[in-house]
Amino acid sequence: MFGIGPTELLLIALVLLLLFGGRKIPELMRGLGSGIREFKRAASIDEDVARSELPKSASAGQSSSVQPLQKEKGTE
């Protein structure tokens, strides 16, 4: 597990306990869990949007490759 042994995990847990106290750690873990859940949900929604947009662009005759940007006249 990331090259961290049980001794290192115990040391990290002890340092966290000393820094934040026993009451604050569950709140920190809840916040971390909700942050991870929100990130996964946003990534899932982004994938769904990308998948739903793909057939629309393919059916409109547009290629899926990236097109270079064209410069407008008079701007540089």
N, C-alpha and C positions, 0 to 999 in steps of 0.2 A: 504494500500500500504506500506508494510514493517514496519508498525507501525509509519510512519512519517506523521504528520499532515500538514495542510496547513501553519501553522506558521513556522514550521521547514523548509519546502521547500522554503518559502519566505526568511528566514534567510540564507539558503545555497545559494540561487540565489544572494542575496545581497553581501555576502562574495565573491562569484565568480566574480561579477561585480567589486568589489573593487580591487581584486587581479589582474585580467587580463584585465580589461577595456572592453568597449563596442565593440571595433573592433576585439579583439582577441577571444572572446567567440564563434562567428560563425565558425571561423577557427578550434577551438578546437572541436566543435560539429561535423563538417564535418569530421575531422580526426577520431573521435570516431565512427561515422557512417560507415566510410570506413573500419575501423578495425573490426567492428562487422560483416560487409558484407563479408570480407575476411575470417574471422573465420568460418562463416556459410558455405561459399563455400568450404573451405578446409574440414570441417567436412562432408559435403555432398559427396564430392569426395571420402573421406576415406570410408564412408559407401558403396558407389557404388563399390569400389574396393573389399571390404570385401564380399559383396554379390556376386560379379562375381567370386571370388575365392572359395566360398563355394561349388558350384556344381562341380567344377573341382576336388577338393579333395575328395568329396563324390563318384564321379564316378570312381576315381582311386583306390577305395577300402580302402582308409585311413579312420580311424575313426576320428570323430570330437573332441574326447576328447584329453586332453593334455597329451602327453607322457613325462615321466621323461627323463632328459638328461643322457646319458651314458658317463662315464668317459673313456678317452682313456688310453691305457696302458702307464705307465711311466710318467704320468702327475698328479700332485696333487697340 
